[in-house]
């Protein structure tokens, strides 16, 4: 049977706009787990690139409205502008969600895995790698945007190198000073493990943010990133690099923070916040180790030496 007329008034059919039975405002209501194609531009992507993003889109809800209008959120996601940075695209969607629902604020997160082609350090092979990128945007009384990037790294534990060096000095009949001189020159045995590093930058507007390419370069400098394709000379170079500069997970976070601060030293420091985290998937323990640091860029810059 086809219904051709609507015998009731419009507000009868617009159920979300009705008064709720309990008049309490909600902080956020929205869509989680949506997947959408978002076209974004960044040097890391090689220009405008279609990303398959996991999307969370949320909006505040007043005490006088029963529910959100779902289709308006879907339209906002589907109508995302193309060719912008991912944070700018997230902000455009957030504004559209906020305005379409006639509410005070909206929050949108876009997350994707990006394919990369990196060169191996010795043989120069093309390695098919990936990085995880995300953007967060809040449209409302206190707007801000954030971009984040995470990648896999390898670390070597500094603790065991002292014992390995002591054994090496004893077996070769070296003096303690000769042994100390070997640190940083040749790789000293210790346990190593894979980990994950994430760095995020938050600012009031998209134009104040760096791009993902800068974040990836920062990670490449601050720690030893893994690669999928490694010939044996490349494998040794990666192991050698991580053992010549052994890092606790705490070292990874601090070094990444300093490296990023140096790269952003010409940015408006008072408006930018950094959030760095790292996890070590321990190879000789059943547990993992996690470290995190959240601070203003202005504070991080105070730790740079005058020559940095």
HELIX and SHEET records of a PDB file:
HELIX    1   1 UNK A   10  UNK A   13  1                                   4    
HELIX    2   2 UNK A   15  UNK A   17  5                                   3    
HELIX    3   3 UNK A   43  UNK A   45  5                                   3    
HELIX    4   4 UNK A   70  UNK A   78  1                                   9    
HELIX    5   5 UNK A   86  UNK A  101  1                                  16    
HELIX    6   6 UNK A  159  UNK A  172  1                                  14    
HELIX    7   7 UNK A  176  UNK A  182  1                                   7    
HELIX    8   8 UNK A  206  UNK A  208  5                                   3    
HELIX    9   9 UNK A  212  UNK A  222  1                                  11    
HELIX   10  10 UNK A  232  UNK A  244  1                                  13    
HELIX   11  11 UNK A  249  UNK A  263  1                                  15    
HELIX   12  12 UNK A  269  UNK A  271  5                                   3    
HELIX   13  13 UNK A  297  UNK A  301  1                                   5    
SHEET    1   A 8 UNK A  26  UNK A  42  0                                        
SHEET    2   A 8 UNK A  47  UNK A  61 -1                                        
SHEET    3   A 8 UNK A 106  UNK A 119 -1                                        
SHEET    4   A 8 UNK A 126  UNK A 139 -1                                        
SHEET    5   A 8 UNK A 144  UNK A 156 -1                                        
SHEET    6   A 8 UNK A 192  UNK A 203 -1                                        
SHEET    7   A 8 UNK A 273  UNK A 280 -1                                        
SHEET    8   A 8 UNK A 289  UNK A 296 -1                                        
SHEET    1   B 6 UNK A  26  UNK A  42  0                                        
SHEET    2   B 6 UNK A  47  UNK A  61 -1                                        
SHEET    3   B 6 UNK A 106  UNK A 119 -1                                        
SHEET    4   B 6 UNK A 126  UNK A 139 -1                                        
SHEET    5   B 6 UNK A 144  UNK A 156 -1                                        
SHEET    6   B 6 UNK A 224  UNK A 225 -1                                        
END                                                                             
